């Protein structure tokens, strides 16, 4: 393990893989392991984080599974996970994959601590139907492409036909048809032919086809004796060989939940991956926290007071009923749960 972290074995053969939930998922952009990984965490939390870091994708990292493999109880593991979540190393998410009727809980883990803004952008982009890498920029928006002023022509480019600037997709389609004769002289088209057939090529582009695919479809398998009407051949092939529309992309539904107690909510409502109660120390599951620690100290203090009162009673002489000394010690004192 890195640094002073405790060394625990984390081979895939020793740690169970998640079946119904809590499976580990890596986030993109992981850096190589370093000695100072998890240095911002307390020693026990750093040891648990280093153990999780070496687990394979899909490993069960629920509190019970981790406690069964580590020399810590469920209470200590829950506290470690809470600290890791607050530091930005992990988030728990409920997911319903496409075609699946039930929700599963997965834990996304990052070796690098991430901010709440980063996590919110990661889940927003993961839910989007548009592909793309997660960006660490606060705005998460893709950089805008530089565009030339309207009406200008790039250096070395031929002027486009009238109206092409108003319809960029048509301009691309027109250019593909105009260069068709370079791929095969038998399919050379006139300017009027390109203008007429450009809308058909634009439909190919709308379905995900590229220029090379269009050119190959229009030039492959031509008769050896020549082509009598390139325009007619191109029109027939563009209409009858057009690829099917791309399938509708199913989206995985995601709902972020509190790392410790599992209360669901939007990312902005769970800073640090924790609900308000878990951030304030109140624990629903008894996994530790400031409030639980205070209650434990209060109980121990009152128990000490009872034992001291009983010892004083023995020094004075045993009362008729041993419970009298305890009753006297407890007057005005209420034991916590």
C-alpha positions, 0 to 999 in steps of 0.5 A: 500500500502507498505510504503508511497505509495498512497492507490488505490483500485485494485480489479478485479471488479473495474479495466477492464481486457484487451481484445485486449492488454496491459494485465498484466502478472507476471514474475516468481520468485516474492517475497512476498510484502514488505514495501520497494517495489518500494522505488527506484522510485519517489513517484508518480511512486511508487504509480502507481507501487504499484497499478499495483502490486495488479491488477490481471493477465490480467488486462488492464494496458494501459496508458488510463486504468490506467489514468481512474482509478487513480487521475493522467492524461495520461501524468503523468501515462506515465511518471510513466510507463517510470520510472518503465520501466527504473528501471526494473519493467516492459516491454511491449511485442508484442505477437502472440500466436500459432494459432492467426493471430493478435498481442497483446500487453502485459505488463510483471510486476515484483515486484522486479526490474530486470536488462536488462540482466535478461529481455533479458534472460527471453524473450529468454527462453520464446521463446524457445521450451525447458521448464525450469525456468528463471534464474537470472544468467548473462549467463542464461545457465543451469549448466552443469551436472557432468559426469564421465570420459569415461570408468569408472563404477559407484560404485555398478553398473554392467559392461555394455555390449561392446559398451554401453559406446558409445551409452548411450541411448542404454545402458539405453534401454539395462538395462531396458530390462535386469531388465524386469525379475524382474518385471515379471519372465515370461519375463526374457530375455537373453543378446542377446535378450536385445541387439537385442531389445534395439533399439526398446526401445530406440525409446520409450525413444525418444518419451518421454516414461519412463522406467516404461511405457516400463516395464508396456507395456511389462508385462501387460496382459500376459497369465496365462499359461506362455510365450513361447517366451519372446523375441517374445512377447517383440518384438511384443509389442515394435513395435505395442504399441509404443506411438505416436511422441510428438506433435510439440510445437508451439512457441509464437512469441514475440517482445519487444517494447518501454514502452512509444511510442511502437517502437518495437526492440530487448531487447538489443536495448531497454535498460530500455525498452525504445527507444533512443528517449524516453530515451533522453526525446523526446516524440512522444506521449507528455507524458512528458520528459526532452525535453518537460519540457524545451519547456514548461519553454521556452514558459512560459518565453516568455509569461511572457516577452509579458505580461511584455511588455504590462504592460509597454506599458499601463504605458506609455499610450495606443498605437494606436493599442494594438498589437503594444506593443505585436509586440515590445515584440516579435521582435527577439523572436520566440515562441515555439510550 
